[in-house]
Amino acid sequence: MIDWNKVRQSNEEYQREKFEGLPPIIKNFYEEAEHIANMCAEEARQIRRENNNIIVDGPEGGAETVPHPIRTFEDAFEPHPLILEQIYQQNFVKPSPIQSQAWPILLKGHDLIGIAQTGTGKTLAFLLPALIHIDNQPVPRSERRGPSALILSPTRELAQQIEKEINKINYKGIRSICVYGGGDRREQLRRVKQGVEIVVATPGRLNDFMMNGIINVTNVTYLVMDEADRMLDMGFEVEIKKVMLDIRPDRQTVMTSATWPPEVQRLADRYMKSPIKAFVGTLDLAAVHSVRQCVEIIEETEKKSMLLDFISQMDPQDKVIVFVGKKIVADDVSSDLAMESIMCQCIHGDREQCDRETALSEFKDGTVRILIATDVASRGLDVVDITHVINYDFPRHIEEYVHRIGRTGRAGRSGTSITFVTRGDWKSAKHLIDIMAEADQEIPDELVSMAERYAAFKRRRDEDGPSRGRGGFRGGRGGGRRRDDDCPTWI
């Protein structure tokens, strides 16, 4: 029998010995303005309601122990004039909803779970407090071994976007590097050896550098897990756990996510200490209301002709992302367009990094106006002038639908999403209806009928038990396909 108590005690002892002797961490840099400190609870609630209905939850539950939100940049950073100077240079008007609540929490040194959709200012929400944190630790930056801040990101594109935001904020010479698979490993190695304070990394390449002794994360005191739900969806849980083994447990930790599934909750429970939660808007999925959502109920064989028909009617200023479900489909669609003499670019996980960067660059500068992409581009792609998103294939998870269509309708602009729905997508019809209804979109009767048929099928399947509809194909290697996924022709 395994004595699990003894195992836990041994692990705790190992952790104590491993991090013994590390310098102390300073986390609280918040000089709360008098009018913020004297704010009554009702005023704080009113500010949160005005900012997309922010919901906060302290470590013990409730909002009583959560720092009050702020209204202006000066409320948070008046004691840090160099930070304010950088903010003014960016021409921001006022803090975004997540920033108004996250900055007081992080400057005070708390762990934070921030739930908000992409494109809501989450990067600056955790970045500006990180810069202040890095600059004000007891050990001078020149004497530290390894980076002080680590930002984990699910995709190369999002990691590069974060580094781009860091480079915009020139604060006291703090250096950063973006470490990701597919990039120039030798160049990344050279820059790491020169010394950096912030590492932005995808989990796979970071593990590579850690195992080879290139990056030492023992002295990381500020950790960010950005888009945690996406990292788990992509299968990075093991890599995350390996990274956590080498980071001191008394660090300050930030987790951002667009959704709050049980897997993300377990990750937070394991690696965060008494975090404050800040939910911007609702815990339910919600699409941005600046996007007009259109649905086309079609057969699988009609997709290419529908896409070509749309492209033939594009205006000169239109710019579109076409999301597909598989890499091979991305290649097929881009090849088909090329055969029609239609200029486009293609991005997916199997393309070389230089090709992906070229594709994004040409799409951003308008050299090409059509980008074929897998869900690798559904988060972290910051192109403000995208006019249309086409869901050529319906996403595997309804969360990705929200992220995909959020690529348009940004920065005060409006946008349009067009979603091709086939019979095989019927199990997602109800979720799609809910999202469209929340955004007050016109819902096709055919989509409603599809959702009703699937609900009726599920009821029949549950009533009939395992003899029908649940693994109903016996024997043979192909027996694992579920009939509800395939939308049987008899419905």
C-alpha positions as CSV (number, residue, x, y, z in Angstrom):
1,M,0.0,0.0,0.0
2,I,1.2,3.5,-0.8
3,D,1.3,5.9,2.1
4,W,0.0,9.0,0.4
5,N,0.4,11.2,3.4
6,K,4.1,10.3,3.5
7,V,4.4,11.0,-0.2
8,R,2.8,14.5,0.2
9,Q,5.1,15.2,3.2
10,S,8.2,14.2,1.2
11,N,7.1,16.4,-1.7
12,E,6.5,19.4,0.6
13,E,9.9,18.9,2.2
14,Y,11.5,18.7,-1.3
15,Q,9.8,21.9,-2.3
16,R,11.0,23.7,0.8
17,E,14.6,22.6,0.2
18,K,14.5,23.4,-3.5
19,F,13.5,27.0,-3.0
20,E,15.2,27.7,0.3
21,G,17.5,30.7,0.3
22,L,15.7,32.6,-2.5
23,P,15.3,36.3,-1.9
24,P,11.9,37.6,-0.6
25,I,9.3,38.9,-3.0
26,I,7.6,42.3,-2.9
27,K,4.1,42.2,-4.4
28,N,2.2,45.2,-3.1
29,F,2.9,48.4,-5.0
30,Y,-0.5,50.0,-4.8
31,E,-0.9,53.5,-3.4
32,E,-4.6,53.8,-3.4
33,A,-5.9,57.2,-4.1
34,E,-8.0,58.7,-1.3
35,H,-11.2,59.0,-3.3
36,I,-10.8,55.3,-4.3
37,A,-10.2,54.2,-0.7
38,N,-13.2,56.2,0.6
39,M,-15.5,54.8,-2.1
40,C,-18.7,53.2,-0.7
41,A,-19.7,49.7,-1.7
42,E,-22.6,51.0,-3.8
43,E,-20.4,53.2,-5.9
44,A,-18.0,50.3,-6.5
45,R,-20.9,48.2,-7.6
46,Q,-22.0,51.0,-9.9
47,I,-18.6,51.3,-11.6
48,R,-18.6,47.6,-12.2
49,R,-22.1,47.6,-13.6
50,E,-21.0,50.4,-16.0
51,N,-18.0,48.4,-17.1
52,N,-19.7,45.5,-18.8
53,N,-21.2,44.2,-15.5
54,I,-18.0,43.1,-13.9
55,I,-18.6,40.4,-11.3
56,V,-15.9,39.9,-8.6
57,D,-15.4,37.2,-6.1
58,G,-12.9,37.4,-3.3
59,P,-10.9,34.4,-1.8
60,E,-13.6,33.9,0.9
61,G,-16.5,34.7,-1.5
62,G,-18.2,38.0,-2.1
63,A,-16.9,41.4,-3.1
64,E,-16.1,42.9,0.3
65,T,-12.4,42.1,0.3
66,V,-11.8,43.0,-3.4
67,P,-10.0,46.3,-4.1
68,H,-12.3,49.0,-5.5
69,P,-12.3,49.4,-9.3
70,I,-10.8,52.6,-10.8
71,R,-12.1,55.0,-13.4
72,T,-9.0,56.6,-14.8
73,F,-5.4,55.7,-15.6
74,E,-4.2,58.2,-12.9
75,D,-6.2,56.3,-10.3
76,A,-4.0,53.3,-10.7
77,F,-0.6,54.7,-11.9
78,E,-0.2,58.3,-10.6
79,P,2.7,57.1,-8.4
80,H,4.3,55.7,-11.6
81,P,4.6,58.6,-14.0
82,L,6.7,56.7,-16.5
83,I,3.9,54.2,-16.9
84,L,1.4,57.0,-17.4
85,E,3.6,58.6,-20.0
86,Q,3.6,55.4,-22.0
87,I,-0.2,55.1,-21.7
88,Y,-0.6,58.7,-22.9
89,Q,1.6,57.9,-25.9
90,Q,-0.7,55.0,-26.9
91,N,-3.7,57.5,-27.0
92,F,-5.9,55.3,-24.9
93,V,-9.1,57.1,-23.7
94,K,-9.9,55.2,-20.5
95,P,-9.2,51.8,-18.9
96,S,-11.1,48.9,-20.4
97,P,-13.5,47.0,-18.1
98,I,-11.0,44.3,-17.2
99,Q,-8.2,46.9,-16.7
100,S,-10.4,49.0,-14.3
101,Q,-10.7,46.0,-11.9
102,A,-7.5,44.1,-12.6
103,W,-5.0,46.9,-12.0
104,P,-5.9,47.5,-8.4
105,I,-6.0,43.8,-7.7
106,L,-2.6,43.1,-9.3
107,L,-0.8,46.2,-8.0
108,K,-1.9,45.1,-4.5
109,G,-0.2,41.8,-5.0
110,H,-3.1,39.4,-5.2
111,D,-3.4,36.4,-7.6
112,L,-6.0,37.1,-10.2
113,I,-8.3,35.0,-12.4
114,G,-9.6,37.3,-15.2
115,I,-12.4,35.9,-17.3
116,A,-13.0,38.1,-20.4
117,Q,-13.2,37.7,-24.2
118,T,-10.3,38.3,-26.4
119,G,-9.7,41.9,-27.6
120,T,-10.8,43.4,-24.2
121,G,-7.4,44.7,-23.1
122,K,-6.3,41.7,-21.1
123,T,-2.7,42.0,-22.1
124,L,-2.1,45.5,-20.7
125,A,-4.2,44.4,-17.7
126,F,-1.5,42.0,-16.6
127,L,1.5,43.7,-18.3
128,L,1.7,47.1,-16.7
129,P,1.6,45.7,-13.1
130,A,4.2,43.2,-14.3
131,L,6.6,46.0,-15.3
132,I,6.3,47.7,-11.9
133,H,6.7,44.3,-10.1
134,I,9.9,43.5,-12.1
135,D,11.5,46.9,-11.5
136,N,10.9,47.0,-7.7
137,Q,12.1,43.7,-6.4
138,P,14.8,43.7,-3.7
139,V,17.5,42.1,-5.9
140,P,18.8,44.4,-8.6
141,R,17.8,43.3,-12.1
142,S,21.5,42.9,-13.1
143,E,22.0,40.4,-10.3
144,R,19.1,38.1,-11.0
145,R,19.6,34.7,-12.6
146,G,17.0,34.2,-15.2
147,P,13.7,36.1,-16.0
148,S,11.5,37.7,-13.4
149,A,8.2,37.3,-15.3
150,L,7.0,34.4,-17.4
151,I,3.9,34.7,-19.7
152,L,2.6,31.3,-21.1
153,S,0.6,31.5,-24.3
154,P,-1.2,28.7,-26.3
155,T,-0.1,29.8,-29.8
156,R,2.9,31.4,-31.5
157,E,0.7,34.1,-32.9
158,L,-0.7,35.1,-29.5
159,A,2.8,35.0,-28.0
160,Q,4.1,37.3,-30.7
161,Q,1.2,39.6,-30.2
162,I,2.0,39.9,-26.5
163,E,5.6,40.6,-27.2
164,K,4.5,43.3,-29.6
165,E,2.5,44.9,-26.8
166,I,5.5,44.7,-24.5
167,N,7.7,46.4,-27.1
168,K,5.3,49.3,-27.3
169,I,5.8,50.1,-23.6
170,N,9.4,51.2,-23.2
171,Y,9.7,51.1,-19.4
172,K,13.2,51.4,-17.8
173,G,14.9,49.2,-20.4
174,I,13.1,46.0,-19.4
175,R,13.9,43.4,-22.0
176,S,11.7,40.6,-23.3
177,I,11.9,37.6,-25.6
178,C,9.3,35.5,-27.4
179,V,10.1,31.8,-27.3
180,Y,8.0,29.5,-29.5
181,G,8.3,26.4,-31.6
182,G,9.1,26.9,-35.3
183,G,11.0,30.1,-34.6
184,D,14.8,30.6,-35.0
185,R,16.0,28.5,-32.1
186,R,19.6,29.8,-32.4
187,E,18.4,33.4,-32.3
188,Q,16.1,32.8,-29.4
189,L,19.0,31.1,-27.5
190,R,21.3,34.1,-28.2
191,R,18.8,36.6,-26.9
192,V,18.1,34.5,-23.8
193,K,21.8,34.4,-23.0
194,Q,22.1,38.2,-23.3
195,G,19.6,38.4,-20.4
196,V,15.9,39.2,-20.4
197,E,13.4,40.1,-17.7
198,I,10.2,38.8,-19.4
199,V,9.9,35.6,-21.3
200,V,6.8,35.1,-23.4
201,A,6.6,31.5,-24.4
202,T,4.5,28.6,-25.7
203,P,4.7,25.6,-23.3
204,G,6.4,23.2,-25.7
205,R,9.4,25.4,-26.6
206,L,9.8,26.6,-23.0
207,N,10.0,23.0,-21.8
208,D,12.7,22.4,-24.4
209,F,14.8,25.4,-23.2
210,M,14.3,24.5,-19.5
211,M,15.3,20.8,-20.0
212,N,18.5,22.0,-21.8
213,G,19.4,24.5,-19.1
214,I,18.9,27.5,-21.4
215,I,16.1,29.2,-19.4
216,N,16.1,29.1,-15.6
217,V,12.6,29.9,-14.2
218,T,13.5,29.5,-10.5
219,N,13.6,33.2,-10.0
220,V,10.3,33.9,-11.7
221,T,8.1,35.9,-9.3
222,Y,5.3,37.0,-11.7
223,L,3.6,34.3,-13.7
224,V,0.8,34.7,-16.3
225,M,-1.1,31.8,-17.9
226,D,-2.8,33.6,-20.8
227,E,-5.8,32.0,-22.5
228,A,-5.6,29.0,-20.1
229,D,-8.7,27.4,-21.6
230,R,-7.1,27.3,-25.0
231,M,-3.8,25.9,-23.6
232,L,-5.7,23.0,-22.1
233,D,-7.8,22.5,-25.2
234,M,-4.5,22.2,-27.2
235,G,-3.2,19.5,-24.8
236,F,-0.5,21.5,-22.9
237,E,-1.5,20.4,-19.4
238,V,1.6,18.2,-19.0
239,E,4.0,20.9,-20.2
240,I,2.4,23.4,-17.8
241,K,2.8,21.0,-14.9
242,K,6.5,20.5,-15.8
243,V,7.0,24.3,-15.8
244,M,5.3,24.8,-12.5
245,L,7.7,22.3,-10.8
246,D,10.5,24.8,-11.2
247,I,8.8,28.1,-10.3
248,R,8.8,29.2,-6.7
249,P,5.4,28.7,-5.1
250,D,5.2,32.1,-3.5
251,R,5.1,33.9,-6.8
252,Q,2.3,36.2,-7.9
253,T,0.1,34.4,-10.5
254,V,-2.3,35.7,-13.1
255,M,-4.7,33.5,-15.1
256,T,-6.7,34.8,-18.0
257,S,-9.4,32.8,-19.8
258,A,-12.3,33.4,-22.1
259,T,-14.4,30.6,-20.5
260,W,-14.5,28.9,-17.1
261,P,-14.7,25.1,-17.6
262,P,-13.9,22.6,-14.8
263,E,-10.5,21.9,-16.3
264,V,-9.5,25.5,-15.9
265,Q,-10.9,25.7,-12.4
266,R,-8.8,22.7,-11.4
267,L,-5.7,24.3,-12.8
268,A,-6.4,27.5,-10.8
269,D,-7.1,25.5,-7.6
270,R,-3.7,23.7,-8.0
271,Y,-1.4,26.6,-8.9
272,M,-2.9,29.8,-7.4
273,K,-3.2,31.0,-3.8
274,S,-6.3,32.7,-2.7
275,P,-7.0,34.3,-6.1
276,I,-9.6,37.0,-6.7
277,K,-11.9,36.3,-9.6
278,A,-13.0,39.1,-12.0
279,F,-15.6,38.1,-14.6
280,V,-16.2,40.7,-17.3
281,G,-19.8,40.4,-18.5
282,T,-21.4,37.0,-17.9
283,L,-20.1,33.5,-17.3
284,D,-22.2,32.4,-20.2
285,L,-20.7,32.6,-23.7
286,A,-21.5,35.9,-25.4
287,A,-20.5,37.1,-28.9
288,V,-19.5,40.7,-29.5
289,H,-22.6,42.7,-30.4
290,S,-20.8,44.7,-33.1
291,V,-20.8,41.5,-35.3
292,R,-23.8,40.7,-37.5
293,Q,-24.2,36.9,-37.4
294,C,-25.5,35.1,-40.5
295,V,-26.2,31.4,-40.9
296,E,-26.4,29.4,-44.1
297,I,-27.9,25.9,-43.8
298,I,-26.3,24.0,-46.7
299,E,-25.0,20.6,-47.8
300,E,-21.3,19.8,-47.4
301,T,-20.8,19.8,-51.2
302,E,-22.1,23.3,-51.5
303,K,-19.4,25.0,-49.3
304,K,-16.9,25.7,-52.1
305,S,-19.4,27.2,-54.5
306,M,-20.8,29.3,-51.6
307,L,-17.4,30.6,-50.8
308,L,-16.6,31.4,-54.4
309,D,-19.9,33.2,-54.7
310,F,-19.1,35.4,-51.7
311,I,-15.6,36.2,-52.9
312,S,-17.0,37.3,-56.3
313,Q,-19.1,39.9,-54.5
314,M,-16.5,41.3,-52.2
315,D,-16.0,45.0,-52.1
316,P,-12.5,46.4,-52.6
317,Q,-12.2,47.3,-48.9
318,D,-13.4,43.9,-47.6
319,K,-11.0,41.6,-45.8
320,V,-12.1,38.1,-44.7
321,I,-10.9,35.2,-42.6
322,V,-12.2,31.8,-43.7
323,F,-12.0,29.3,-40.8
324,V,-11.8,25.6,-41.5
325,G,-11.6,22.6,-39.2
326,K,-8.5,20.7,-40.5
327,K,-5.1,21.6,-41.9
328,I,-5.7,19.5,-45.1
329,V,-9.0,21.4,-45.7
330,A,-7.1,24.7,-45.4
331,D,-4.6,23.6,-48.0
332,D,-7.4,22.3,-50.3
333,V,-9.4,25.5,-50.1
334,S,-6.4,27.8,-50.7
335,S,-5.4,25.6,-53.6
336,D,-8.9,25.8,-55.1
337,L,-8.8,29.6,-54.8
338,A,-5.4,29.7,-56.4
339,M,-6.8,27.6,-59.3
340,E,-9.4,30.3,-59.7
341,S,-6.7,33.0,-59.8
342,I,-7.9,34.3,-56.4
343,M,-5.1,35.7,-54.2
344,C,-5.1,34.4,-50.7
345,Q,-2.9,33.2,-47.8
346,C,-3.1,30.1,-45.6
347,I,-2.1,29.6,-42.0
348,H,-2.2,26.4,-39.9
349,G,0.1,24.5,-37.5
350,D,2.0,22.5,-40.1
351,R,3.2,25.5,-42.1
352,E,6.8,26.7,-41.4
353,Q,7.0,29.7,-39.0
354,C,8.4,32.0,-41.7
355,D,5.4,31.1,-44.0
356,R,3.0,31.8,-41.2
357,E,4.5,35.2,-40.5
358,T,4.5,36.1,-44.2
359,A,0.9,35.1,-44.4
360,L,-0.1,37.3,-41.5
361,S,2.0,40.2,-42.6
362,E,0.5,40.1,-46.1
363,F,-3.0,39.8,-44.7
364,K,-2.4,42.7,-42.3
365,D,-1.0,45.1,-44.9
366,G,-3.7,44.2,-47.4
367,T,-1.5,42.5,-50.0
368,V,-4.0,39.7,-49.8
369,R,-7.5,40.2,-48.5
370,I,-8.4,36.5,-47.9
371,L,-6.9,34.4,-45.2
372,I,-7.7,30.7,-44.9
373,A,-7.0,29.5,-41.3
374,T,-7.5,26.8,-38.8
375,D,-8.3,27.8,-35.2
376,V,-4.7,28.7,-34.7
377,A,-5.8,32.2,-35.7
378,S,-9.0,32.4,-33.7
379,R,-7.2,34.0,-30.8
380,G,-4.4,36.4,-30.6
381,L,-4.8,37.7,-34.2
382,D,-5.1,41.5,-33.9
383,V,-6.2,42.9,-37.3
384,V,-8.6,45.7,-36.8
385,D,-10.0,46.0,-40.4
386,I,-11.3,42.5,-40.9
387,T,-14.8,42.9,-42.3
388,H,-16.0,39.3,-42.5
389,V,-15.4,36.0,-40.9
390,I,-16.6,32.9,-42.7
391,N,-17.0,29.7,-40.7
392,Y,-16.4,27.3,-43.6
393,D,-16.4,24.4,-41.1
394,F,-18.4,24.7,-37.9
395,P,-15.9,24.6,-34.9
396,R,-15.6,21.6,-32.7
397,H,-16.3,23.6,-29.6
398,I,-18.9,26.4,-29.4
399,E,-16.3,28.6,-27.5
400,E,-14.3,28.7,-30.7
401,Y,-17.3,30.1,-32.6
402,V,-17.2,33.1,-30.2
403,H,-13.5,33.6,-30.7
404,R,-13.6,33.2,-34.4
405,I,-16.3,35.8,-35.0
406,G,-14.6,38.1,-32.6
407,R,-11.8,38.6,-35.2
408,T,-14.2,41.1,-36.8
409,G,-16.1,44.0,-35.4
410,R,-13.1,45.3,-33.5
411,A,-11.9,48.7,-32.4
412,G,-15.3,50.3,-32.8
413,R,-16.0,48.9,-36.2
414,S,-18.8,46.6,-37.3
415,G,-18.4,43.2,-38.9
416,T,-20.2,40.2,-40.4
417,S,-19.9,36.5,-39.7
418,I,-21.2,33.9,-42.1
419,T,-21.5,30.4,-40.8
420,F,-22.0,27.3,-43.0
421,V,-24.1,24.8,-41.1
422,T,-24.6,21.2,-42.4
423,R,-26.6,18.3,-41.2
424,G,-23.5,17.0,-39.4
425,D,-23.5,20.1,-37.2
426,W,-27.0,19.6,-35.7
427,K,-25.8,18.9,-32.2
428,S,-24.4,22.5,-32.0
429,A,-27.5,24.1,-33.3
430,K,-29.0,24.9,-29.8
431,H,-25.7,26.4,-28.6
432,L,-25.5,28.6,-31.7
433,I,-29.1,29.7,-31.2
434,D,-28.4,30.7,-27.6
435,I,-25.4,32.9,-28.7
436,M,-27.3,34.5,-31.6
437,A,-30.3,35.2,-29.3
438,E,-28.1,36.9,-26.7
439,A,-26.8,39.2,-29.4
440,D,-30.3,39.9,-30.7
441,Q,-29.6,38.3,-34.1
442,E,-32.1,36.9,-36.6
443,I,-32.3,33.2,-36.2
444,P,-33.3,31.1,-39.2
445,D,-36.3,28.8,-38.8
446,E,-34.3,26.0,-40.3
447,L,-31.7,26.2,-37.5
448,V,-34.4,26.1,-34.9
449,S,-35.9,23.0,-36.5
450,M,-32.5,21.4,-36.6
451,A,-32.1,22.0,-32.8
452,E,-35.5,20.6,-32.1
453,R,-34.8,17.4,-34.2
454,Y,-31.5,16.9,-32.3
455,A,-33.3,17.3,-28.9
456,A,-35.9,14.8,-29.9
457,F,-33.3,12.4,-31.1
458,K,-31.4,12.6,-27.8
459,R,-34.6,11.9,-25.9
460,R,-35.3,8.8,-28.0
461,R,-31.8,7.6,-27.6
462,D,-31.9,8.1,-23.8
463,E,-35.2,6.3,-23.5
464,D,-34.1,3.4,-25.6
465,G,-30.9,2.9,-23.6
466,P,-27.6,1.4,-24.8
467,S,-29.3,-0.8,-27.4
468,R,-29.8,2.1,-29.8
469,G,-27.7,5.2,-30.5
470,R,-25.0,4.6,-27.9
471,G,-22.2,2.8,-29.6
472,G,-24.8,1.0,-31.7
473,F,-22.3,-0.3,-34.3
474,R,-20.9,-3.5,-32.9
475,G,-17.6,-5.1,-34.0
476,G,-15.2,-3.9,-36.6
477,R,-12.6,-1.2,-36.4
478,G,-15.0,1.5,-37.5
479,G,-17.6,0.8,-34.8
480,G,-16.8,3.9,-32.6
481,R,-18.7,6.6,-34.6
482,R,-21.7,8.0,-32.8
483,R,-24.8,8.4,-34.9
484,D,-25.7,11.7,-33.2
485,D,-22.5,13.2,-34.5
486,D,-23.3,12.1,-38.0
487,C,-26.8,13.5,-38.1
488,P,-28.6,10.3,-39.4
489,T,-30.6,10.7,-42.6
490,W,-33.7,9.3,-40.9
491,I,-34.3,12.4,-38.7
